[in-house]
Amino acid sequence: MPPAAGELAGARGGVEAERVFIGAGCNRVVNNVSWGACGLVAFGAQNAVALFSPSRGEIVTTLPGHKAAVNCTLWLPTKKDVLQVRSRETHYLLSGSSDGAIMAWKIGSGIGKWSHVLQLPAMHKKGVTCLAGRMVSDKVSIFASTSSDGMVVIWEMVVEPTAGGCCKLSCLHSLSVGLKPMVSLSLAVLPEREGCLILAMGGLDHKVHIYCGDQSGKFIKACELKGHSDWIRSLDFSLPVMTSSEKHSLFLVSSSQDKTIRIWKMTSDVQQRKDNIGMASYIEGPLFVAGNTSYQVSLESLLVGHEDWVYSVEWQPPTLLLGGEAHQPMSILSASMDKMMMIWRPEKNTGLWINSVTVGELSHSALGFYGGHWEPDGKSILAHGYGGFFHMWRDVGLDSENWKPQIVPSGHFAPVSDLTWSRSGEYLLTVSHDQTARIFAPWRSHVNPGDVICWREIARPQIHGHDINCVTFIQGAGNHRFVCGADEKVCRVFEATLSFLKTLQEATLLKPDNEDFDDVQVLGANMSALGLSQKPIYTHGKESPSSASNDGPDSMETIPDAVPTVFTEPPVEDQLAWNTLWPESHKLYGHGNELFSICCDHAGKLVASSCKAQSAPVAEIWLWEVGTWKAVGRLQSHNLTVTQMEFSSDNAFLLSVSRDRHLSVFSIKKTEEGAQHHLVTKHEAHKRIIWACSWNPFGYEFATGSRDKTVKIWCVQDTSSVKLLATLPQFRESVTALAWTGRDRARNAGIIAVGMDNGLIELWSVSGGRAASDSSSDRSPLNVACMLRFDPLLCHVSTVHRLLWQKPDSAVEKAAVELASCGADHCVRVFAVRDS
């Protein structure tokens, strides 16, 4: 298993970077998640394959390589291969993406080192939708892949079971299934027939197609199973089960968009009944032949209980008995779009299959689960759903079943557009095109404060009706506040609730920076019916009563009231979605288009905002006074969208960069009436769009980064112009994010973090470049050097949208300073950068 402390990026130039946290949501497709026999869960997070440890409840790594969204994953050996899993040193992971690519990965369980084994030959022309396989011996696995191109391909993987063993992959056979592609597969070994394989596939024609074959990969169609009236979404074979007739039977479970689940039974019959195919056989179902053995198919049970499409069914993983035999429990897990997971078992006395366990979620969305999965030992179940979330329940009962929610990773399920550290740097606020704002913080154990600290999502202050593009935290004294801008013309101001402040105290075990909780009168917030404004819930019941209705909480017409809660342990998805909202305190009107960029000065007195623009009047930067929230300035300079803005460390200047390839520096002075401002300089700085800018915390130097793949360092001189100090060597990709932090004020030394369009991050050291005196234009030489290129395993796999160093004052007592990043790959990452 990958090391708990995270991976190191390696040391170079005196610093090293370590992964502290990864937050990411799950791609919203069916077959995306796989829980391996090694204990790790694999899932697609945009173009990366992410792995999380259920025991720790955190993502341990992401695997780059795919160039399109990951649709499906499969572990080999699978949970059903219990005989092959014993004392195994290596596990393999297969992943398929929406461009038809399939990749294989290897992990040494004792080492925790991942290696990208190879990319399979391109057999699919469209997206891979499902992978299914089994190990047929200790070294050989057979697996199948299906795609929306109408092809099903059979593959063979031959591996050496030792840690250093090689892996060979080959394509054995391909099947064309016509114009209606298959979307679900399951593969098993036939009972009574060693070496014979059975492949079930289902898709858009409402039928389950059964193919028989052998290890050579040649599969021949055996029969069709009819009964479902809509698409087949999931199939799963059991291990052979000994029935009362002392013959091994194979069970196949299928689920469909017709909201039903069917269990099919396949029993071997050595004496073929060619002469007796009459009414009895018709009722029982088709008969098919594999080798010299015939198999009778019958419908064992029809399970009706879900109220929406059933996307996933899975047999409980087998257990290993003392005699070395695998035992198949008669238990099935189903997951549906009705937000429910059910466990089905045959009733002891009658043998009728009944729903014995039901778990589910309460969410703002009308859509539910895409898949459900068993833990290898059958003690936990995992669901993933429409909101990119995970739910996990564990049976903690002693005498009877008692399924309790467990802590799982969480994150955004769409590109993460912006992030900001809180005033003191104790938590991170991120916003995304998934229309949510989320707060992540390190959660310290109350029992053992010295334990490993895990980052958790502790609040979801905003759930919005528009994609959120930008956010900034209000600095200075008072309650925690932030301002954000979305795909609308309004900036919205949010204020922390009393329940959040107390939860934050529980998480960090620190005294709050505003100790007087009495000043905060808002306990929580309720979601409005349209999902735009969030209304406050006051501590003394001042809120207006919600419109009561006789409809139940599941009614589409009503939204249940939030129950603001102080959490003493990390909240789970249901609690985050309902009970951690912040109330909206102000709306800032003025912009003519969708908001794009926003920032706050370091004193917490002014906020600057910009919107998407194609003309100079619309490209104005608006200044807002914190507190009164009045517009106190409209700064004109740019002709196109202002992509990023930042105040200098002493708030004397506002730097802005734009799509028009220019940078602008404004002089800003706060006054009692509002703010005085004038344009110091406007300069064409790059040959392409300028995406990013950042000030030196120790002076008036700043950096700009552009699509022209360059980073330039400038300085403001004579308060009337800017001078180019240095141009970094050209990067391989467009520069999309910059962040400058100080290290040594005396030497004017610092680190510039550079994020690129391909997701990679580099650290550059900068020192010198300071003027000899305030009146002198002569400057000492500026020294620039690359300190560290992050390992791709640590980095994003798509565009880096924002980089931000933790506040310098919050890292005084720390051995490392933390760097936060977010990107188009749906990920939020935190790195610890320390001297090596």
N, C-alpha and C positions, 0 to 999 in steps of 0.2 A: 504494500500500500504506500502511496506517496507520503513523504514525511509530513508530520503534523505542522511543523513550523513553516512550511512553504518552501518553494524552490528559490535558490539563489541565482541571480543573473550573472554572477561571476564578478570578480574584482578586476578593475583596470583604472589606472589614474587615481588610485587612492580611495575609491568608494566602491561599495557593493550595494546591490538592491535585492530585497527579499519580498516575496509575495506575502501580504498580510491578509488580504480579503478579496474575494471575487463575488460579486452579486450579479445574477443573470436569471432571466426567466426562460421557460421551456418553449421551444417552437410549438406553435399551435397546430400540430398535425397528429394523426392517429398513430401508431407504431413508432413513435419518436423515442420512447423510453425503454430501457432494458436494465433489469436488476440482475447482476451477474452472480455466479457461484462464488466469486472472489469477495463478495460483500459490497462492491461499489455499484452505484447506479450511474448509467451513462444516458445522456440525453443531448439533443441538438439545441444549441443556443446560437441562432443565426448560422453563420458558416463554420462555427467551431463545434467540436464534440466536447461537452463538459462532463466532468465526473464529480459526483459528490458522495461523501461518506455518510450513510444514514446514522451511524453511531455518534458522529460529531455534529451532524446537521449542518455541514458546510461544504462548499465546493472546494475540491482539493487541487484541480488543475483544469485547463482547457487545452485541447489538442488542435493546433492549426493545420491546414492543408486543403480543405475543401474550398472551392471557389463559388459555391452556391449554398443555399440553405440546406441544412442537414434534415432529412425526412425520417430516417429510420436507423436503428442501431441493433446489434445482436452480439451477445457474448458467446464465445466458444471456449471451453465447454459450457453448455447451457445448464440451467438449474435441474433439468431432467437427467443430465449425464452424471448422476451421483457416483456411479462406479468409476468413472474416469477422473472425477474431481479429486479423489483421495490423494493426499500428499503431492499435489501438483504444484510445480514451481512457477509455471508460466500460464497466463491466460491471454486470450486474443479477443480483440474487439473489432467488429466490422461496422462500418457506417456507410450509408447511401445518401446521396444528395439530389437536389432537384435538377441538376444538370446531367444526371445519369452516371455520375462517378461513384465507385465503391472503393473504400480504403480499408486497410487492415492495420491494426495497432497491436503491439505486444507489451505486456507488463510482466516483470519479474516480481512475484509477490514478496520475496524477501528483500529485494533491492529498492523497489519503489521507483525504478527508472522506466520511463516510457520511451518506446522507439516506434517510429513510423516504418512499418515493415515494407509495405508497397501499395501501389495503386493498381487495382485490377484492370485487365484489358477493358476497353470501352465497348461493352456489348449492348448497352441501352442507349437509345437516342433521346429519351425523355427521362423525367424524374423517376428515381427508384422509390417505390412506395412501401415495400415490405421485404424483410429478410427473415428466413426461417431455416433452421438447420439442426443437425444432431451429430454427435460423435459416434462413429460406427466401430471405432477401435481406439486404443490409447493414442494413436498417432494420426488417424485419418478422420476428417470431418467432411460431411456432405452438407452443402447448404444451397438454398434456392433464393433467387431474387426476382422480383416482378416490378414492372414499370408501366407507366401509362402509355408506352409505345406498343402495348399488346404482346410483349415478349416475356416469357418466364425462362430464366437461365439457371442451369444446374452447375454448381461449382464443387471442386474438391480442394480441401486444404490438408496438406501433409506436414506435420510439425514434429520436431524433436521435443519431447516433454521436458528436457533439461533447460535451465535458465539461458544458456548460451546457444541453444539449438536453433537450427535454421527453419524457415517456413517456405513451403512451395505451394503456389496456388495455380490452378488450371481450370479452364472452362471445359466441362464434359459434354454438355448438350444444351440446346435451346429449343423451346416450344413456342409456337405462335398460337395465340388464343383468339385471334380475330379482332374485330372492331370494338368489342366490349372488353376492356382490359380487366385483369384480376387485381384486386387490391388487398387480398389477404391470403396467407399461405400457412401451412403447417406440415411438418415432415416427421415421420416416425418409422420405426422398424416393425415389420409385421410379426405378430406372434406365430410361433410354430414354424417360422421360416427365417432362419438365420441368413443374413445377407440380402433379404428382400426388403425394399423400402416402399413406403406408401406416402404419396404427396397429395394433400388436399388443397384446393384453391377455390376461392370464391370472389365474386366481383359484381359487375353491373348487370349480369343476366339473371340474377336471383337464384342461381343454382350453385350447389357445391360439386365441384368436379374432382373425381378421384382418379389418380394416376398411380400405376405400379411400376417399379423398376428395381434396379440393382445398383451396386456400387460403381458400375461402369458409367452410370449417369443416364442410361437410356430408359426413358419413362414412356409407358403406353397407357392411353386412357382406358380405365376399367369400367367406370359407371358415372352416373350423375345422381345427385340427391336433390329431390325437389320438395318444396314445402314453404320456403320463405317467399314473401311477396314483395320484397324490396332488396336493395343492395346488400350483399354479404360483407360485413365489416370486419369480422374477426373469426379465426379458426384456431383450435388448439387440440392436439392429440394428447391423450393420457398415456402413461406407460401401460403395458398389458396387465390386465386385472384377472385374477383367478375367480371364475364365477361358480355357481352351485353345480354346474354340470362338469366341474373339474377341467374345464377348458379355458384357455386364456382368451379373454375378449379385449378388444381395443375400443376405447371410447373416443369419439370426436364431438366436441362442442362447437356450435356455430352461433353467431349473433348477427343481427340484421337491423337495418333501418326500419323494419316493420315492427320494432319494439319487442320482439320475442327472441328467446334463446331455445335452441334445439339440441338435444343430446342424442347422438347416433351411436348405435352399438354394432360392432363388427365381430362376428364369432366365426372361427374356423370350422369347416366341415370337411373332413378328409374324403368321405364318399360323396362325390359330386351328385347333386340331385337333378340331373338333366331331364329326367323323365317326370319329375314332380313339380315342375314350374307351373303352378296353377294359381288359384285364388289365394291360397295361404301365403305363397311367396310374394304375391302382389301386395298383400296387406303388410307383410313384414318389410318389404323394400327390395331393392335390387340385390342380385347375386353377382359376385365377380370372382374371377379366377386369377391367382398368382402362382405361377409354376404349376405344380400338381395339387395345389390346395385351393379349395373354394371358400369364399367368405360370404356369409349372409349379413346383410345390413338391415337393421330395424331401428325404428324411432323409439328410443328409450323413454324420452320425456320431452314435453313442451313446457317451457318455463315462461310464465307471463307475470310481470310484476312492475317492470319499468314503464314509465309514461312517456318516454321519448326514445330516440335512436339509441340502440345499444352498440357502442363503439368497440367494446373490448370484453373478451372472456378469456379466462386462464385457469387451468387446473392447478390445484395446490401442488407445489413441488414435492416430489417423492422423498421419502426418508430412507436411510440405510439401516437395515436391521442387523442384529448381532451376527447373524450367519453370513453377512455380506450380500444379502439380497435387497433389492430396492422395493419398497412398499409404496403404492400409489394411494394416497388418501382420496376418498370420494368427496371432494369438496371443490366448488367452482366459484371464482370471483368474477363478478360482472361490473362494468362501469358504463354509465349512460349520460346522455346530454340532459337528463332530468336532475342532475347534480347529486345523484345517488350512486353508491357502490353497495352491492349485495353479495353475500356469501350464501350459496345454495348447497344443501346437503340432503341426501335421502333420509326420510324419517325412519327411525329404527324399526318400528313395528310393521308399518305398511310398505316401506320402501319407496314411497312417493317423495319426489324431490320438492323441498320447501325452502323458502327464504328464511334462514336462521339468524342472519346478522344484516343490519342495514346501517350504513353511515353516510353522511352527506355534508353539504355546506350551505351556508346562507350568504348570498352575494348580490351585488347590485346588478350583475349580468343575468340575462335570462337563459344563458347557455352554461352547460355544465362540464362533464368530464370527457376527455378524449381517450383515456386509458386507465386501467387498473392493473397492479402488479403485486405479486406475493414476494415477501422476503424468502430467501432460500430455505429457512427453517420453518416457514409458515406462521411465525409469530407476529409479523407486521404486514400491513398492506399499504400500498402507495397509489395515489391518484394524481394525474396531471390534467389540467383543464384549460378552458377557454381563456382565462386571464393569465396564462403563462405560469400559473402557480403549481405548487405541489401541496398535497395533503397526505399525511401519514398517520395511521392509527396503529397502536400496538395493544395486543391482548395482555393486560396486566392482571387479569383475574386469577385467583387461586383455585377456588372450587367451581366457578362458573366463568363464562366469557365476560370480559369487561374491556371494551376497546376504547382507548384514550388517545386523543390527538398528541402528536409528537412534534418536536421542532425540526423544521426542514429549511433548506436554503430558499431564498426568495430573491426577486429582482424584476427588472423591467422586461417586457416582452416585445418592445419596439426600440428603435434607436434612442439612445440616451443623449439628449441635446445639450444639457448644461448641468453644472454642479457648483456648490458653494460650501465652504466650511462654516460652521457656526462661529460666533464671535471669538470664543475661547478655543476653538478647534477640537471640542470634545465629540462632535458628531458631524456627519456629512449629509447634506440635503441634495437630492438629485431630481431632475425633471426629465420627462420623456415624451415621445410621440405616442406612448400608450395612454396618455392623458392622465397620468398620475404624478404626484410629487411624493418622494419617499425619503425617510430619514434612516440612515444606517449608523450604528454606534457600536463600539466594543462593549460587550456585556461581561462584567466581572462577577465571579462566583461569590455569593455571600458566605458560603460554607468554607471554601478554601480560596481566599483572595489571591494566593500565589499560583493558582491553576492557570492553564493555558487560556488566554482571553480569546473568545470567538466573537467576531462581528455579527450583528443581527440587524434585521429591519425592525425598528422599535416603534415606528409611526408612519402613517400615510396621510399627511396633513391635507392633501388636496386630491380629489377625484373629480375630473373636469369633463366637460363636453367637447373640448377642443384639444388638439395636439399642443403640448407646452414646449416652447422654444428656448426660454431663457429664465434665469432666476438670479437673485442677489440677496444676501443677508444684510439686514440693517445693522450697522455697527453702533457702538456707543452704549449708553446705559439704558435701563428699562427692560421691558419684557422682550423675549425672543420674537423677532418679526422678520418676514421676508416678503419680497415683491417679485412677482413672476409675470411673464408675458407669454401669450399663446397665439394660436391662429385666429385672433380676434383683435379688435382695435383698442382694447381696454387692458391696462395694467391692474393687477389685483394685489391687495395687501392683506397678509394673513398674520395672525397673532397667536402665540402659543397658549395652550390651555393649561389650567391648573393640573389636570390629570397627567398631561405630558411632562410638565416640570417635575412632578413627583416620580414619574416613571423614569425620567432621565437620571434622577438622583439614585434610584434603585439600580440602574444599569451601570453608572460610572462609580458609585460609592463615593462621590465627591460632593462637597457642599456646592449648592447652586450659586452662580455669580450674582443672582438677584435673590437674596435670602428671604426677603419679605414676601412670602406667598400671599399675604393679605391684599396686596395691590392687584392681584389677578382675580378678577371676578368671574371669568368665564371657565366653566368646568369642562365643556366639550363643544361639539358642533354636530348639527344634523345636515344630511344631504337634502337639497331641495328637489322638487319633483323633476325638474328639467336637467338636473345635474350641473348647474352653473354656480350659483351662489350657495355658500354654506352658512347656515344660520346658527348663532351662538346658543348654547345651553348654559344658563347662569347658575352660580352656586346657590343662590337663594330663590330659585324658581321664578326668575323674572321673564323667562322665555314665553312667547305666545304659545298657547296650547296648540298642539298639532291637530290637524283636522281628523277627528275620529271617524272611523268607518267600521261597518260591520264585517267588511271583508277581512279574511285572515291575513297573516303576514306574508303569505305566498302570492297574494293578489297582485296583479300587475298595476292596479290603480293606486296602491299605497306603498310607501316605503317605511319600514319599521323604524321607530325612533332609536337613535344611538344611545348606548349606555356607557358614558365615559368611565374609564377604569384606570386605576393605578396598578400597573403590572409589576409583580415581584419576580416574574420570570418572563423570558421573551415571548411576545404575543404570537399567536398562530394566525393563519390567513383570515379566518372569519373575523377575528378581533381586529386585525389591521384594517380590513375593508370597511368595518362599520363604526368602530369605537375610538378611532384615533384621529379623526378629522380636526382641523383647526378652523375657527370661524374667520370669515372674510370681513375685514374691518373697513376697507375703503376700495373704491374703484377710481382709477385715474383715466379720464377721458381726454383725448387730444389728437392722437395719431390717426392717420387716414387709412392705414393698411395694417396687416398682421404684424404683431410685435416680433422683433428678431434678436435684439441685444439689450442688455440692461446691466447697470453697475451702480454701486453705492460708494460714496467717499469714505475715508477711514475714520472720520469723526461721526458718522451717522447722521449728517445734516442734509445731504443732497443725494438724490437719485437721478441718474441719467438714463434715458431710454431711447431706442430707435426702432424703426419699423422697416418692412420691405418697401423698396422704393425704386422707381425708374425715372424720377425727375428730382431736381434740386429742392423744390418746395416740400415734397413728401419726405425727402431724406433728412429733414431737420432732426437734430438731437434735442429732446425736451429735457429740461431740468425741473425736478419736483422737490419741494421743500418737505423734509420729513417732519411729521407732526401735523402741520396744517394741510399737507398734501396738495398745496397749490402749485400751479405751473409758474415757475419764476424765471424761466429762460427758454429761448428757442434758438439753438445754435445752428447757423447755416454755413455750410462749406462744401459738403459732398453732393454729388449728382446721382449716385446710386446707393443701394442699401449699405448702411453702416454695419459691418460684420462683427466688430468687437470694440469695446471702449474700456478704459481703465484710468482711474485717478492716480496721480503721483503720490508718493508716500506722505508728502506734507500737504496734499490736497490743493497745491497751487496750480497744477495743470491737469487738464483732461485730454488724454490721447485717444484718438479714434482712427480706425482704418476701415477701408470700404472696398466694395466691388469696383469702384472707379479707379483702383490702383493707386490712390492717394492716401497719405496719412495727414492728419490734421492735429495740431496742438492748440488747445484753447487755454487762456489764462482764466482761472475761476477764483472769485473772492466772495465768500459768504458775507452777507450784510444783514442788518436787522429787517430791511424791507424785502429781502430775498437773496439775490445773487447778482454780482457784476461779472461780466464775461466779455472777452474779446478774442478774436482769432489771432494767435501768435504767428502761425505759419501753416501753409498748405503745400505739400510736396509730393510730386509723383515719385513714389518710392520703389515700385516694382513693375515688371512687365506684364504681370497677370494679377488676378484677384488677390488681394491681401486678406488672409483669413484670420490672422492672430496678431496680438501685440501684448507686451508685458513690460512694466517699469522695473528698473533696478531699485530695490528697497532702500539703498543707501544714497541715491543721487538722482540726477536728471538724465541718466542714460536709459534707453529703452530699446527693445528688440521688436522687429516685425518679421512675420513669416508669410510666405505667399505660395500660390499655385505654381510660380516659376521655379520652385524647388530650392529657393534660397532663404536664408535668415540674415538679416542685416541689423547691425547695432548702431544706434544713433545717439546723439546727445543734444539737449537744448542749450544753446549758447547765447549769451547777451539777451536772454528772454525775448528774442525776436526772430530767431532762426534755428534750424536744426542742421547738424553736421554729421555726415556718415563717418563712423569710426572704423567699422570693419564689416566685411562680408564673409560669412562662414563658407567653407567649401560646399559646392552644390550637393544637395541630397539626391537620393535616388527617386524619391517620390515627392509629391506636393506636401508642403508643410501646412498643417491645419490647426496646430495648437502650440502655444508657448507658455511657459511659466518660469519666472525668474525669482530665485530666493537668495538671500544674502548669507555669507559664511563669516567674513571678516571685514568689519567696517574700516579698519585701519588701512588695509590693502585694497579696499573697494572690490573685494573678491566675492564671487557668488557662483551659483550653478543655474544654467538655463536648461530646462527640460523641453525637448522638442518632440512633438507628436506628428505622425505623418499619415498620409492617405491610405497606406497599406497596413496601418495599425501598429507599426513599430515605434519604439520610444528610444531616444538617446539623451544622454546628459553631457553638457558641455560646460567646462569651467571658464569663467571670465574674471579677469583681474586687471587692475590698472585703469588707464584711460581717464584719470582724474586731472582736473585743471590745477596748475601750480598755485594759483590764487584766484580769488573771486573775480579780480579784474583782468586776469591773464587768459588769453585764448589758447595758449600752449598747453598741451596735455601730455601726460606720461603715456608711453606705449600701452596699447590694449593687448593683453595676452589672452588668446582663445585656444582651447584644445578640447578634443573629445575625451571625456572621462570614461564613459561607459555606454555600450550598446546593449540594451536589454535582450535577453534570450527570447526568441520568438514564442517559446512556451509560456512566458510571462505576459506577453503583450496581447493587444487586441488583434482581431483578424480582419477588421474593417476600419474605416476612417476614425481617427482619434478626434473627438469633437472638442474636448476641453481637458486641460491639465491645470492643477492647482495645488500649490504647496500648502501644507498646514501653516497656520499663523506662526511666525517666528517666536513670539513671546510664549506660545503654548508648548514649545519644544525645548525650552531652556534646560529642563531637568532630564530630558530624554537623551539616550545615547544615539537615537536616530531621528531624523525628520521624516514626516510622512508625505508622500506624493499621491494625490488622488487623480484618477483619469476616468473618462467615460467616452463611449464611442458608438458608432453605428452598428456594432455587433451586439447590442443590447446589454453590454457589460458595464459594470462599475468596478473599478479596481483600486486598491490601496496598496502602495509599496512603502517599505521602510528603507530609507537610504542612509547608510552609515559609513564611516571611515573604515577601510579594510585594514 
